[in-house]
């Protein structure tokens, strides 16, 4: 596997959480809360993939150092 430079592969950032008054509770088709939870799901998947890449990179570096 390739070495991953953290500058070339920054850690994903979580989406901004909607404020308490952002949802109007009118049953909108595209509710800000629904959009937030969709973004949060994508963030968690991206974070898991990022962590896997970086853990793999650290494991390989330790192996080569021995």
N, C-alpha and C positions, 0 to 999 in steps of 0.2 A: 504494500500500500504506500502511497505517496505521503511525504511529510506535509503536514498542514500548518501553514504559517497563520497564526491568529489574526494578523493584520489583513490577510487575504480572505479570511473566513471569520468575520466577526460573529459574536454570539447573538442569536436572534433576541430582539427586544419584545416584551409583552405589549399587547395592544393597550391603549388608554382605556381605562374603565369609565363607562358613562357615569355622569353625576346623578345624584338622586332625583333631580328635576328634568333629566334629559328625556325620559319616557313620559309620554302624555297619557298613557293608559287608555288609548282610544281604539286599540286593536289594529294598529297600522299594519299594512302588508309587510313593510320593511322596518320593523321596530328596531330602535337602536340597541335594545338588549339582545334581540336575535342576531343582529349583525355583530355585536360584541362577542357573543358566544361562538359564532362561526369563526371569527378572527382568533379567539382564544384557542379553539381546537386546532387551527392551522399553526398557531404559534407553538403549541405543545408538541405537535408533530415535527416542526422545524427544529425545536430545541432538542428533542430526543435524537434526531439525526445528527445535529451538531455535536452533541455530547458523545455520541458513538464515534464520530470522526476523530474527535480530540482525545478520547480515551484510547482509541486504537493507535493514534500517533504517539502518545506518551508510552504505551506499552512497547511499541517497536523501538523507540529511542532507548528505553531501559535495556532491552534485549541486546541492542547493538553496543551499548556501553560496557557490557560484561566481557 
